[in-house]
């Protein structure tokens, strides 16, 4: 599990995935984007945290929560996320 990025390390790539999409994404779409962007192996992506939830899903939930509280993302609907102007400004320089 140490090879899996910590939630803090998932915030920036998650915002980039949302920026590149240019539209709100679901939790599953963000997860797929992160797996692709960070080249996370299937073995790591499917490690179970508890119940049916994977460790990656758990860490991404924390990353979304922290990014939202920092004003980088918002969730216009349940399980839908979009990057805010503040989030976009992180990568425009």
C-alpha positions as CSV (number, residue, x, y, z in Angstrom):
1,X,0.0,0.0,0.0
2,X,3.0,2.3,0.4
3,X,3.2,2.5,-3.4
4,X,-0.2,4.1,-3.6
5,X,-0.1,7.9,-3.3
6,X,-1.3,9.4,-0.1
7,X,-4.4,11.6,-0.4
8,X,-2.3,14.8,-0.2
9,X,-0.4,13.6,-3.3
10,X,-3.6,12.9,-5.2
11,X,-5.0,16.5,-4.9
12,X,-2.9,18.1,-7.7
13,X,-3.4,15.3,-10.2
14,X,-7.1,15.2,-9.4
15,X,-7.4,18.9,-10.1
16,X,-5.4,18.4,-13.4
17,X,-7.8,15.6,-14.4
18,X,-10.8,17.9,-13.8
19,X,-9.1,20.8,-15.7
20,X,-8.3,18.6,-18.6
21,X,-11.9,17.2,-18.7
22,X,-13.4,20.7,-18.9
23,X,-16.6,19.5,-17.4
24,X,-17.8,18.0,-14.1
25,X,-16.8,14.4,-13.6
26,X,-18.2,11.6,-11.4
27,X,-16.2,10.0,-8.7
28,X,-15.6,7.0,-11.0
29,X,-14.5,9.2,-13.9
30,X,-12.0,10.9,-11.6
31,X,-10.7,7.6,-10.3
32,X,-10.2,6.3,-13.9
33,X,-8.4,9.5,-14.8
34,X,-6.1,9.2,-11.8
35,X,-5.3,5.6,-12.5
36,X,-4.5,6.5,-16.1
37,X,-2.5,9.7,-15.3
38,X,-0.4,8.2,-12.5
39,X,-0.2,4.8,-14.1
40,X,-1.5,3.0,-11.0
41,X,-1.4,-0.8,-11.4
42,X,-4.6,-2.8,-11.3
43,X,-3.2,-4.5,-8.2
44,X,-2.9,-1.3,-6.3
45,X,-6.1,0.2,-7.7
46,X,-8.1,-2.8,-6.4
47,X,-6.7,-3.0,-2.9
48,X,-9.6,-3.1,-0.5
49,X,-9.8,-0.5,2.3
50,X,-12.9,-1.8,3.9
51,X,-16.1,-3.5,2.6
52,X,-16.3,-2.9,-1.1
53,X,-14.4,0.4,-1.1
54,X,-10.9,0.4,-2.4
55,X,-8.0,2.2,-0.7
56,X,-7.7,4.4,-3.8
57,X,-11.4,5.4,-3.6
58,X,-10.9,6.1,0.2
59,X,-7.9,8.3,-0.5
60,X,-9.5,10.1,-3.4
61,X,-12.5,10.9,-1.1
62,X,-10.2,12.6,1.3
63,X,-8.4,14.4,-1.6
64,X,-11.8,15.7,-2.9
65,X,-12.8,16.8,0.6
66,X,-9.5,18.7,1.2
67,X,-9.6,20.2,-2.3
68,X,-13.2,21.4,-1.7
69,X,-12.4,22.9,1.7
70,X,-9.4,24.7,0.0
71,X,-11.8,26.1,-2.7
72,X,-10.1,24.2,-5.6
73,X,-13.1,22.1,-6.5
74,X,-16.8,22.1,-5.9
75,X,-19.5,19.5,-6.2
76,X,-22.6,20.7,-8.0
77,X,-24.4,17.4,-7.5
78,X,-24.0,14.2,-5.6
79,X,-20.8,12.4,-6.7
80,X,-20.1,15.1,-9.3
81,X,-17.0,17.4,-9.1
82,X,-15.7,20.3,-11.0
83,X,-12.7,22.5,-10.8
84,X,-13.2,26.1,-9.6
85,X,-11.6,29.3,-10.9
86,X,-9.2,29.1,-7.9
87,X,-8.4,25.5,-8.8
88,X,-7.7,26.4,-12.4
89,X,-5.5,29.3,-11.4
90,X,-3.1,26.8,-9.8
91,X,-1.9,25.7,-13.2
92,X,-2.1,28.9,-15.2
93,X,1.2,30.7,-14.9
